[in-house]
Amino acid sequence: MTPDQTLAAEYALGLLEGEELLAARAREAADPAFFAEVVRWQEHMAPLADAIAPRTPRAEVWQRIEAVLAGNSGIAEVVLLRRSLRRWQWAGGLSAAAAVILAIVAIPQVFGPAPEPSGITIGPGLTQPPMAANMPIESTPLRLDLTYLPDAQSLLVGAVGLESDGVHDHELWFVPPEGRPVSLGVVTPGRVVTHSVPDKVARSLETGSRLVLTREPLGGKPALSNAGPVVAETRLAAI
C-alpha cells in the first residue's frame, strides 16, 4: 500500500490522533483523491462493523452534543455528525481489531475492485454540495479547516490548535473579484465555530472564491481602521 492509502485506512478506522488527525481532516476536505480513498476504505470495511457488539456512549458525550446543538442553528453540526456516523459506530470495538484488519486489507485481492465514490450525502432539505478549504497560517504549522454549507449559509471554521496570545485576534475575510473584502467574523482559537454568512456573500461564494486571514487587535478590526496584515489565504473547492 502507498503511504496515502495507509493514512486513509487509519483515518477511516479512527486510529489517528492529535496533529495526524487534524492533517487528515484537512486533506479529506481539500484533496479529492484522498477523500475518495477514505470513502473506498469506509465502504470496504463497513461490513466488518456488523460483527462488533454495540456500545452505548457515555452520558456526557450526548450532553456535549446537545450543548453544541442548543448553542447554534444545529444544521451544520448535524451534517458533520451524519458524515461521521459510521466512524462513531465503529469506535466502541474496532480499535482492538484494527491491527488485524489492516493486516488483512493490505492484501488487495481480498476485496476486489474499489467502487467509485458516490459523493457526500448532504441530508434532507440540503440540495447544494458543500465547499471546503484548509488555510495554512504563515510561519506556523497550524491551519484553519473551513467548510461552507450553501443551503444553511453557514461557514464552519475549525481553529483547533490555535491559541490566543492575549493581544491579537484573527479575522476571516471574503475577497470578491471586485469590490471591498467582507468580514466573515473573528476566529475563535481552539474551537470549531459556525459563522453565519451574509446574503451578499452567500450569493457570491463559489469554487475558487478567495478567503484571507488577517491579524487584528483583540475583538477584530476596529471601525474606521484598515485591516491588519494578511497571515494566510486559501480558495474554496467543491467537495
JOWONOR-V262472 format. One record per run of one state. SS is the DSSP state (~ for helix, > for strand, _ for the rest). FROM is the first residue (numbers start at 1). LEN is the number of residues. If there is no record, write none. Layout:
BEGIN
((SS | FROM | LEN) (SS | FROM | LEN))
END
This chain:
BEGIN
((_ | 1 | 2) (~ | 3 | 10) (_ | 13 | 5) (~ | 18 | 13) (_ | 31 | 1) (~ | 32 | 20) (_ | 52 | 7) (~ | 59 | 13) (_ | 72 | 3) (~ | 75 | 17) (_ | 92 | 2) (~ | 94 | 12) (_ | 106 | 2) (~ | 108 | 3) (_ | 111 | 20) (> | 131 | 6) (_ | 137 | 6) (> | 143 | 7) (_ | 150 | 4) (> | 154 | 5) (_ | 159 | 9) (> | 168 | 8) (_ | 176 | 6) (> | 182 | 5) (_ | 187 | 5) (> | 192 | 5) (_ | 197 | 2) (~ | 199 | 4) (_ | 203 | 7) (> | 210 | 8) (_ | 218 | 12) (> | 230 | 6) (_ | 236 | 1) (> | 237 | 2) (_ | 239 | 1))
END
